[in-house]
Amino acid sequence: QVQLVESGGGLVQPGGSLRLSCAASGSIFGFYTMGWYRQAPGKQRESVATITSSGSTGYADSVKGRFTISRDNVKNTVYLQMNNLKPEDTAVYYCRFRRGTSGYWGQGTQVTVSS
C-alpha cells in the first residue's frame, strides 16, 4: 500500500505563486508515475501534470508555461510549482501514484486564487 500526504495549499492573489508537496510512504519501489490532479466545484477531476520515474513530464494545456512538476526520489516526494496563478486554478489538488495496475490518491489540498 501507498500513502500520500499533500501540503502547501492556501489562498493567493492572481499572479501569485504556490508550491505543493506530496510525500509518499509505504510500498515505494519499482517504476511508477506520479502526478497532480485538481477538481473545482461542479467539475470533474482533471489531470494537471505527471512525471515518470525517469523524469518525463506532461502538462495540461491550461497550465503549460506556468506550472512545473518535479520529484525527489530520495525523499519520495513530488512537487508542483505554480506560478502566475489565475482564478480558474482554484480547486482541490490531489496527488496521484500509479504503478502497473495499482493507483492511489492523496486526500487533497485546497488552492484558492482570489483578489
N, C-alpha and C positions, 0 to 999 in steps of 0.2 A: 504494500500500500504506500501511497504517496500523500503527504500533507503539504499544503501550500498556504502561506500566510502573506497577504498583501499589506503594504503600508505606503504612506506618502500622499494620500489624497487630501483634499481640502478645498477651500474657497479662494479663488484668484480672480483678478480683473482681466478683461480681454487684453490680449497681448502679453500676458504674464507667462510664467513657466512653473512646471512642477516635475518632480522625478518620482515615479512609482517604483517600489521594490517588491519582489516576490521571492521569499525564501522557501526552498523545498527541502523536505526531510523524508526519511523512510527508505524505500527501495529505489534509491537513485543510482542507476548503473546502466551501462549499455548506450545505445544510440536513441536519443529522444529529442523531440521538438517541444519547445515552449513558446508561449505566445500570450498576447493580451487581447481580450475581447471587451466590448462595452455594450451596455443596454440602457437606453434612455426611456423615460416614461412613455408608455404606449407603443414602443418599438420593439422589434425582435433583437436578440443578441447578435452582434456582428463582430467579425474578426477585424482587429486593428493592426496588429503586427505579429510576425512569427520569426523565430530564429532556430536553426537546427544545431546539432552538436558540433558541426564543423564551422558554424558561423554564418551560414547563408541566411539572408533576411528577406522578408517580404512585407509590404505595407498596403493598406487600403489607400485608394486614390485620394480620399479626403484628408489624409494625414501626411502624405508624401512631402518631404521637404521641411516638415515641422516636427515630426516625432522620430526618435531613434531608439531602437531596441538593441540591447546588449546583454551578455551573460558572463558570469564569473563561475567557471566550472569547479574551482577550488572551494568557493563559498556556496555553491549550489544555489545561486541567486540570479534572477533575471531582472533587468531594469527597463523602464520606459521613460526616456527623457522627452518631455512635452514642452515645446516652445511655441510662442505666438498663438496661445490658446484662444479659441473662439467660443461664443456662447453655445454653438451647436456641438461642442465637445463635451458638454455637460452630460454625465451618465455615471452609472456604477461600472467600474472597471474590474474585470475578473482575470486572474492568472490561469493559464491552462498548461497542463503537462500531458504529453501524448507519447506513448512508446508502443509500437506494434498496434495491437487491437485494444490496448488499455488507455483510458483517459481519466484525468482528474481535474477538478475545479477548486479554486480558492473561494473564499467567502465574499470577496469583493470589497472595493474601497470607493467611496463617493468622491467624484470630482465635479465641482460646480464652478462655472465660469460666468461671472456676472459683474456688472458695474454698480 
